């Protein structure tokens, strides 16, 4: 019998509720398939600050040695907004990603048939929308030098956007490989008309493209990409971009899909995969049984697929989620009138497994 080890980091805000839902789904998958999932639990973010004095404690880092995958809720919240910036909850997440070396963040976006009316876009713009954002996750401005100081009597601050060619190459290869498994179209999103770092991205991605002549490569400036995502989202297949542009564009993409509570993510490229919904800890709705757990449940599906090769089980979860939405069940973020709670919509997913 197989034994698969997962580190579960529930985090803050809605994190614990949505992770519990995903674990219920995993339990059902385990019963149906006979596969044993060995779960260990750890602290991250604000919860870790409260318990251990820092957002990514050594104890959590040590637990990474034993596992093949990490399932994460979300971190942060107003309770920790005014603490020392060096130990903010979000720093824990960045440290975790860096420790794992997961440089490729995949964020798929598709329109579920029953949710067309939830999108702010007109239905005619939503036909055939199915793309994936490949975001560089462990470099760029979120990890560059930064400082705040007084110069010439003025408060001044800077954040450095820096990439070397190796960092660009490995994510580019990942994106081309992803495109090869899809419609063979890749859009590089950058700001090469202004930024030197973007010019280097164009150069390096152009070089990698020579190894993938079957893939159609297109370049878009990020401001134009933000516009095209709304004007013609179906024109995209694989979007390759840096850390900060990917962060912003994927939140925009979540609205095309109807809610941020629907978009999962997988962070790959190293031995251990990291899986989390794209949303934050949503402190405004935490503890009320109204958070949408589907992004986390879909992140679990990605975990089964990418870390354990359990394609069939991943599809079963994705189909169950699709069916729940097609059958008209909604959480509050998606509902006009009646809606189900976090736990109750999870029960509907489980019924359809
Ligand atoms: P957020 O994603 O937490 O929330 C934005 C809005 O979306 C809120 O109105 C929230 O209620 C709603 N929302 C989010 N997830 C939802 C879900 N599953 N179901 C229904 N509605 C949902 O972003 P924010 O408000 O900017 O940040 C809140 C906290 O989360 C901050 O401390 C921020 O730093 C942190 N954050 C963490 C992560 C992460 O852990 N990966 C990502 C982004 C923000």
Boltz pocket constraint, residues with backbone or C-beta under 6 A from the ligand:
constraints:
  - pocket:
      binder: B
      contacts: [[A, 14], [A, 73], [A, 74], [A, 75], [A, 76], [A, 77], [A, 78], [A, 90], [A, 93], [A, 260], [A, 261], [A, 276], [A, 277], [A, 278], [A, 279], [A, 280], [A, 281], [A, 282], [A, 283], [A, 284], [A, 285], [A, 290], [A, 291], [A, 292], [A, 293], [A, 295], [A, 333]]
      max_distance: 6.0
